[in-house]
Amino acid sequence: MGKITILLVDDHKLIRDSWSFILNSDSRFNVIGETSNANDAVEIAKDKKPAIVLMDINMSPVNGFEATKLIRKFSPGSKIIGISMHSMPAYARRMLQMGAMGYVTKNSSKDELLAAIVEVNNGKKYICDEVKNILAQQELEEDGGQPDMNVLSRREIDIVQLIKEGLSSKEIAIRLDISLKTVEVHRYNILKKLNLKNTAALVNFINTQGL
């Protein structure tokens, strides 16, 4: 049986170098490409048809979600594992909706990353323990008023991320190319869905949850 071919996509060279060293040190794997750019990732996938793509979701101008969708279109045989600093189940769910087969956070161990690659290569879906534990905790919570990020829409999650980065409503409107009023409506809906009183409470929730 041949080695599992892998494409690495992350905008940090040190991370790509680390992954490449770890994977190429294991006889089961062969890294056949790497890039910091989502557009380049799509072209490499079209050309080399890797078995596995390790896809960082936090890139710009094209993020890992959109790149995943395009790779699934042009190289349908490539199986994609989303990798992110975010442990929110909503991010994992969004990656799976885009066509990914797995999701691993950057807090995961080396052994878990390797296990994810093998499982996904075998046609199984894989969600890392960190995200699964959060999902289990959410299911066990009986308090209906407990804030839950999974009730938010894709756009609302984007706005929460920008609020976390410290952007004002005006800056968010410019970044997302939407009106200021639309941003304010989204912020109101976010607070309502999370049962939070104001932006200060939202920021505190984001920080305490480690989002």
MIDREN-273501 format. One record per residue (C-alpha): x, y, z negated; chain; residue in one letter; residue number from 0. Coordinates in Angstrom, 3 decimals. Each point is the difference from the previous one (the first is absolute). Layout:
N
X; Y; Z; A; a; NUM
...
This chain:
211
0.000; 0.000; 0.000; A; m; 0
1.380; 3.402; 1.015; A; g; 1
0.635; 2.933; -2.259; A; k; 2
-2.786; 2.454; -0.802; A; i; 3
0.763; 3.145; 2.012; A; t; 4
-0.586; 3.295; -1.807; A; i; 5
-0.281; 3.686; 0.906; A; l; 6
0.692; 2.506; -2.805; A; l; 7
-1.829; 3.352; 0.024; A; v; 8
0.826; 2.524; -2.735; A; d; 9
1.145; 3.617; 0.106; A; d; 10
2.721; -0.591; -2.624; A; h; 11
3.183; -1.516; 1.411; A; k; 12
1.149; -1.320; -3.369; A; l; 13
-3.219; -2.011; -0.336; A; i; 14
0.336; -1.380; 3.537; A; r; 15
3.631; -0.954; -0.658; A; d; 16
-0.960; -1.706; -3.272; A; s; 17
-2.831; -1.959; 1.584; A; w; 18
2.205; -0.964; 2.937; A; s; 19
2.757; -1.282; -2.302; A; f; 20
-2.439; -1.992; -2.141; A; i; 21
-1.822; -1.543; 2.950; A; l; 22
3.026; -0.812; 2.143; A; n; 23
1.613; -1.639; -3.042; A; s; 24
-2.842; -2.544; 0.050; A; d; 25
0.219; -2.684; 2.689; A; s; 26
-3.771; 0.143; 0.570; A; r; 27
-0.004; 3.563; 1.330; A; f; 28
1.490; 2.065; 2.818; A; n; 29
-0.364; 3.799; 0.115; A; v; 30
-0.225; 0.848; 3.710; A; i; 31
-0.718; 3.720; -0.259; A; g; 32
-0.377; 2.959; -2.313; A; e; 33
-1.200; 3.577; 0.305; A; t; 34
-1.011; 3.033; -2.044; A; s; 35
-2.653; 1.048; 2.505; A; n; 36
-3.467; -1.459; 0.427; A; a; 37
-0.127; 0.771; 3.729; A; n; 38
3.305; -1.797; 0.524; A; d; 39
-1.338; -2.913; -2.050; A; a; 40
-2.850; -0.444; 2.474; A; v; 41
2.423; -0.018; 2.952; A; e; 42
2.379; -2.463; -1.708; A; i; 43
-2.916; -2.284; -0.871; A; a; 44
-1.239; 0.087; 3.616; A; k; 45
3.481; -0.903; 1.248; A; d; 46
1.286; -2.505; -2.568; A; k; 47
-3.293; -1.474; -1.315; A; k; 48
1.206; -0.600; -3.602; A; p; 49
-1.824; -2.613; -2.042; A; a; 50
-0.185; 2.365; -2.997; A; i; 51
0.017; 3.796; -0.315; A; v; 52
0.777; 1.527; -3.405; A; l; 53
-1.813; 3.329; 0.273; A; m; 54
0.431; 2.938; -2.374; A; d; 55
-3.339; 1.826; -0.060; A; i; 56
1.364; 3.433; -1.023; A; n; 57
1.598; 1.407; 3.130; A; m; 58
-0.586; 3.068; 2.143; A; s; 59
-1.155; 1.219; 2.446; A; p; 60
-1.485; -3.460; 0.724; A; v; 61
-0.663; -1.988; -3.179; A; n; 62
0.160; -3.734; -0.557; A; g; 63
-3.769; -0.405; 0.239; A; f; 64
-0.135; 1.309; 3.568; A; e; 65
3.188; -1.846; 0.987; A; a; 66
-1.518; -3.240; -1.292; A; t; 67
-3.059; 0.469; 2.168; A; k; 68
2.150; 0.658; 3.078; A; l; 69
2.334; -2.947; -0.597; A; i; 70
-3.003; -2.297; -0.397; A; r; 71
-1.177; 1.275; 3.393; A; k; 72
3.277; -0.342; 1.905; A; f; 73
1.573; -2.943; -1.837; A; s; 74
-2.946; -1.980; -1.405; A; p; 75
2.225; -2.914; -0.970; A; g; 76
1.962; 2.142; -2.452; A; s; 77
-1.231; -0.253; -3.579; A; k; 78
0.335; 3.171; -2.067; A; i; 79
0.712; 0.420; -3.710; A; i; 80
-0.619; 3.482; -1.389; A; g; 81
2.584; 1.216; -2.499; A; i; 82
-0.586; 3.064; -2.150; A; s; 83
0.711; 1.747; -3.278; A; m; 84
-3.774; 0.084; -0.542; A; h; 85
-1.640; -2.746; -2.049; A; s; 86
-3.580; 1.200; 0.592; A; m; 87
-2.146; -2.843; 1.378; A; p; 88
-1.600; 2.538; 2.350; A; a; 89
3.283; 0.327; 1.894; A; y; 90
0.360; -3.775; 0.289; A; a; 91
-3.583; -0.278; 1.210; A; r; 92
0.570; 2.704; 2.607; A; r; 93
3.098; -1.783; 1.334; A; m; 94
-1.916; -3.264; 0.306; A; l; 95
-2.775; 1.838; 1.831; A; q; 96
2.603; 1.246; 2.493; A; m; 97
1.059; -3.582; 0.679; A; g; 98
2.785; -0.670; -2.504; A; a; 99
0.242; -3.449; -1.584; A; m; 100
1.732; 1.006; -3.225; A; g; 101
0.763; 2.810; -2.428; A; y; 102
2.957; 0.268; -2.364; A; v; 103
1.016; 2.958; -2.177; A; t; 104
3.568; 1.208; -0.369; A; k; 105
-0.181; -1.100; -3.645; A; n; 106
-0.244; -3.610; 1.161; A; s; 107
2.933; -2.355; -0.518; A; s; 108
2.212; -1.342; 2.768; A; k; 109
-1.489; -3.458; -0.516; A; d; 110
-3.517; 1.369; 0.428; A; e; 111
0.931; 1.763; 3.240; A; l; 112
1.484; -3.234; 1.379; A; l; 113
-3.063; -1.959; -1.117; A; a; 114
-2.250; 2.532; 1.731; A; a; 115
1.912; -0.383; 3.275; A; i; 116
-0.249; -3.795; -0.092; A; v; 117
-3.706; 0.008; -0.909; A; e; 118
-0.917; 2.537; 2.674; A; v; 119
2.108; -1.800; 2.604; A; n; 120
-2.035; -3.112; -0.798; A; n; 121
-3.193; 1.898; 0.793; A; g; 122
-1.061; 0.765; -3.569; A; k; 123
-0.764; 3.409; -1.475; A; k; 124
2.155; 1.203; -2.888; A; y; 125
-0.626; 2.714; -2.589; A; i; 126
2.743; 0.590; -2.572; A; c; 127
-0.536; -0.731; -3.686; A; d; 128
0.075; 3.688; -0.970; A; e; 129
-3.035; 0.812; 2.145; A; v; 130
-1.806; -3.231; -0.899; A; k; 131
0.421; 0.764; -3.705; A; n; 132
-1.530; 3.459; 0.480; A; i; 133
-2.937; -1.559; 1.849; A; l; 134
-0.500; -2.532; -2.793; A; a; 135
0.107; 2.748; -2.633; A; q; 136
-2.583; 2.025; 1.899; A; q; 137
-2.319; -3.000; 0.170; A; e; 138
0.312; -0.555; -3.745; A; l; 139
-0.788; 3.591; -0.935; A; e; 140
-3.575; 0.298; -1.136; A; e; 141
-0.152; 3.769; -0.219; A; d; 142
-1.957; 1.147; 3.033; A; g; 143
1.347; 3.513; -0.385; A; g; 144
3.623; -1.094; 0.355; A; q; 145
1.576; 1.871; 2.931; A; p; 146
0.622; -2.330; 2.934; A; d; 147
2.025; 1.174; 3.013; A; m; 148
-1.551; -2.710; 2.151; A; n; 149
-3.264; 1.961; 0.238; A; v; 150
1.792; 2.709; 1.977; A; l; 151
0.002; 0.256; 3.780; A; s; 152
3.167; -0.086; 2.085; A; r; 153
-0.020; 3.805; 0.358; A; r; 154
-0.606; 0.486; -3.732; A; e; 155
2.984; -2.221; -0.812; A; i; 156
2.135; 2.124; 2.340; A; d; 157
-1.127; 3.139; -1.842; A; i; 158
0.705; -1.535; -3.424; A; v; 159
3.526; -0.784; 1.198; A; q; 160
0.523; 3.615; 1.081; A; l; 161
-1.419; 1.297; -3.297; A; i; 162
2.546; -2.224; -1.747; A; k; 163
2.735; 1.637; 2.112; A; e; 164
-1.147; 3.375; -1.372; A; g; 165
-1.594; 1.434; 3.135; A; l; 166
-2.742; 2.620; -0.292; A; s; 167
-3.327; -0.366; 1.796; A; s; 168
1.213; 2.424; 2.673; A; k; 169
3.221; -1.974; 0.510; A; e; 170
-1.976; -3.253; 0.162; A; i; 171
-2.286; 1.516; 2.648; A; a; 172
3.026; 0.957; 2.101; A; i; 173
1.697; -3.384; -0.454; A; r; 174
-3.123; -1.976; 0.971; A; l; 175
-1.161; 2.518; 2.616; A; d; 176
-3.432; 0.418; -1.586; A; i; 177
-1.858; 3.016; -1.370; A; s; 178
0.496; 1.295; -3.533; A; l; 179
-3.700; -0.564; -0.680; A; k; 180
0.337; -3.646; 1.047; A; t; 181
2.877; -0.451; -2.442; A; v; 182
-2.063; 1.522; -2.813; A; e; 183
-2.919; -2.313; 0.807; A; v; 184
2.351; -3.005; -0.093; A; h; 185
1.458; 1.145; -3.328; A; r; 186
-3.499; 0.347; -1.469; A; y; 187
-0.940; -3.487; 1.222; A; n; 188
3.231; -1.493; -1.364; A; i; 189
-0.694; 1.382; -3.489; A; l; 190
-3.608; -1.178; 0.163; A; k; 191
0.909; -3.537; 1.125; A; k; 192
2.713; -0.331; -2.643; A; l; 193
-2.219; 1.507; -2.702; A; n; 194
2.591; 2.686; -0.760; A; l; 195
-0.792; 3.567; -1.067; A; k; 196
2.664; 2.013; 1.799; A; n; 197
3.275; -0.051; 1.939; A; t; 198
2.030; -0.059; -3.219; A; a; 199
-1.766; -3.214; -1.002; A; a; 200
0.679; -1.422; 3.474; A; l; 201
3.705; 0.822; -0.203; A; v; 202
0.180; -1.551; -3.469; A; n; 203
-1.761; -3.133; 1.295; A; f; 204
2.427; -0.256; 2.940; A; i; 205
3.007; 0.350; -2.312; A; n; 206
-1.226; -2.417; -2.670; A; t; 207
-0.863; -2.615; 2.623; A; q; 208
3.375; 0.368; 1.679; A; g; 209
-1.606; 0.580; 3.371; A; l; 210
